[in-house]
Amino acid sequence: MAAERSYKSTPHTRKGATTTFGSRTDIGCLRDHNEDSLIVTPPLFAVADGMGGHAAGEVASEIAVNVLAERAPAHPDPEALGRAVEEANRAIIHAAHEGRGREGMGTTVTAAMLEGERLIVAQVGDSRAYLLHQGKLQQLTRDHSLMADMIEAGQLTPEEARTHPNRSVITRALGSDPHTQPDLYEINVETGDRLLVCSDGLSSMVRDQDIESVLARVRDPQRCASQLVNEAIAAGGHDNVTVIVADVTGFAEVRRKKMARKTKFSIALVLVLFAAIVGATAWGTNEYLHNAAYLVDQDGKVAIYRGVPGNVFGLSYSELVKSTDVAVSDLQPGFQERLKDGWRVDSVEAAEELVKEYQADIDAKAKQDKDGAASGNAANGGASNSAAAAEEGGGADSTGGTHDANPPAPADTQGGAA
Ligand code: CA
């Protein structure tokens, strides 16, 4: 018989927007077809238990879940869900008139909508919704059945009803009266609660305390749904059995997910900004490196390099522009010192300008020396030559001292040297 069982259920626990859920339907051990239908499209979870015999009961239950799938509101709204059930009722009646299924076919429907900590149920017939709250099972719906009426009237105990010959007589179903209305329930649920929606193939075969035990014990919703079906089959499987188990994960979970998405987005934004800054910095650094220049002592001569000595932000760029004939030893001591590690300037043009000034300075000095020597050679220049040399030496020293502390612009240097 097992081989003939139909599985229309979710094979694995799935995650909806605000819940995790699992489901399974089974033909049972005695029936030759499965008249139950189910839909698990969070926040909608519905079971329909068709009746009317082969090619009728399953048609009615399938129409019911299909209409619900199309017409149920997007979010829990009892009035709107009620209207969807009424439409399903009219659709079944209409289908029978059109020759789909059979006249008199019908179905129960128990449609739950669970979103965050909000649960609504629309119900016609004897399929049930239960809630496991803090480990205790509560039946949320009231059966539209002869047994429920007799129990309420005090004519039967629930235990007697279980084996009563009229136990499957239902007093309200979709498919007969166009004015049939569902009972509507609105239930406060809490995170950690568990919703069960099932056909009577479960509730008539498995005692409430055993259902409670399985719901409390088997954490995974899909395994739990499957285990409940197994219990019904183990108890005899007299009817088709359909089970949906959905966990209330609540708004806390939704908030957490939204936060997680927001956080991810924020991280993404920060990364983008960081990349932009790094990009801009890299671009800026690159621009700086390729525009900057420096002068350096290279084998005793002043050389001009494009780039910077060493590196900037881990980047280095250095390219020889020209080696000059300017001897470092001809420059004032302060300059010589700066040239050892490279004297940074804004551009190659600025470097070349500086070299020209050095050269002019050196040339002027050489000319002065030459002129001084020429004057000395003109007989009376000995004292004046030494005076000039002493003056120049003092000037050079004092200028050099100033350079060490705060190197003046080339014009000052020239002026000081002059
Ligand atoms: Ca049934």
Residues whose N, C-alpha, C, O or C-beta is under 5 A from the ligand:
A	BS01	CA	D49 S199 D200 G201 D239 N240
